Structure formats: structure tokens, C-alpha cells
Amino acid sequence: MSAERVVLLVLVGLLAAALIVIYRLSFVLLDTCQHFQTLKEENEALRKNLSDSGSQNVTAGQRGFPPPDSVKSWFKDDTCVKNRADWEAHEGNCYYFNLMPLSWEESRQECRCRGSDLVKVDSRDEQTFLVEKLKTKILHPEDKFWIGLTDSKKEGSWLWVDGSPLDKRLSFWFGTEPDNWTEKNKDGEDCVRMGNHDVTDLECWYDQSCLASQKSICEKAAGTSSSGCV
């Protein structure tokens, strides 16, 4: 057999082998493409199912009936008491009775560190609640508690810590208070404290120098977290 014939046979063999490899690779590639398409379709179906499920959950929540106000109020109060044993709950608000005597501004800062502010009395019911709570906390005649009321910006113009003016129908001054007494401090008395040692009458507000050291009452809405002050 001539050398040319041998070379030709070798080339034919290599070509046949190459064709077989290409043929097999084409099947592998086709199978891979089909598998990829299947995965893509499954992924799209999964995304659609998740989207539909989320929409159904929202719709179901929208169809739900909201709890009555009495239940919501109870839940807030219960949350306040359970999460903060040193807070007292009343009508959806939480109250902290700070027994450390401080100035009015220092007391307010202490309240802010607890995510609250000095108490604002919004109703006769709230005043009654506070008076009842102070019965066991006041130890002597001068043992009173700061509240969030002051006329430090303008004499006689009483404002709460949130900037709202005092409603005269919801003022609980004792006797001839406020008297802006200047004997102890020439700047007078521009902040308000509350409480009576022996008297349980609701009219127990007194003006006092803001620099005097008194205990205080903080207030915040139930569920409000502390600001994290040390």
C-alpha cells in the first residue's frame, strides 16, 4: 500500500472521529439548552406563585376586622406594664414616677432619656389617676412632683411641654395659686408641681421656682421605646 493511501485512510479516520465528537456534543448542547429552559420556566412559575400568595395575604388582612378600641387600649396598657415594671399604665399611656428630686429642667431631661416627657394633664380623669397614685408616694408637705407646665416664656401664659396652652377648664390650682412668690427666688415661680400630703382633693397644683428640687412624673404613649439614654 502506497504512502499516499495510508495518509488518506488516516485522514478519513480522523474526520470520522471528529464528526462523531461533534454529533455527540450537539446532543449535549441541546440537552443543556432544554434543561436551562425548564429551570427558567420553573423559576418563573415559582415567582408567580409567591407573588400571588403575597397578594392573597394582603387581601385577607384587609378583610379582617380591626379590634375594638377597648381591646387596643387594654393591649397597650398590658404591654407597658409587662415591658417596664417601673411604669404605671392608664388609658393607653404610661407614667413613670421619678422619686429623685431634681430641678424642672433636669427632671424633663430624665423623662426624655426614657423616651417620654413631663406629664401633660389632658382630662379630669387623668388628674384623678395621678392624685390617687401620689397618695403612696408623697411623704411630707413639700414632697411634690413636677408636671410639664410652665410660664417661663411669658409670665402668666401657661404652656405645656408640647407647646399647647393650658385649658382653664382643666386647671387644678390649689387655693390662690399660682402666686409667683419671689421670696426665695427673685425670678419668681415659673414651673408647676402637684400633690398634697394629707389632702386628696384634685386641686393640688402649685407654682414653684424651676430651680427647686422636686420629684417628677413622666408620660409617654404605651408601646413607645426608650431612647437609650444612660
C-alpha positions, 0 to 999 in steps of 0.5 A: 500500500502506497504512502499516499493511501495510508495518509488518506485512510488516516485522514478519513479516520480522523474526520470520522472521529471528529464528526462523531465528537461533534454529533455527540456534543450537539446532543449535549448542547441541546440537552443543556439548552432544554434543561436551562429552559425548564429551570427558567420556566420553573423559576418563573412559575415559582415567582408567580406563585409567591407573588400571588400568595403575597397578594392573597395575604394582603387581601385577607388582612384587609378583610379582617376586622380591626379590634375594638378600641377597648381591646387596643387600649387594654393591649397597650396598657398590658404591654407597658406594664409587662415591658417596664415594671417601673411604669404605671399604665392608664388609658393607653399611656404610661407614667413613670414616677421619678422619686429623685428630686431634681430641678424642672429642667433636669427632671424633663431631661430624665423623662426624655432619656426614657423616651417620654416627657413631663406629664401633660394633664389632658382630662379630669380623669387623668388628674384623678389617676395621678392624685390617687397614685401620689397618695403612696408616694408623697411623704411630707408637705413639700414632697411634690412632683413636677408636671410639664407646665410652665410660664417661663416664656411669658409670665402668666401664659401657661404652656405645656411641654408640647407647646399647647396652652393650658385649658382653664377648664382643666386647671387644678390650682390649689387655693390662690395659686399660682402666686409667683412668690419671689421670696426665695427666688427673685425670678419668681415661680415659673414651673408647676408641681402637684400633690398634697400630703394629707389632702386628696382633693384634685386641686393640688397644683402649685407654682414653684421656682424651676430651680427647686428640687422636686420629684417628677412624673413622666408620660409617654404613649404605651408601646413607645421605646426608650431612647437609650439614654444612660 
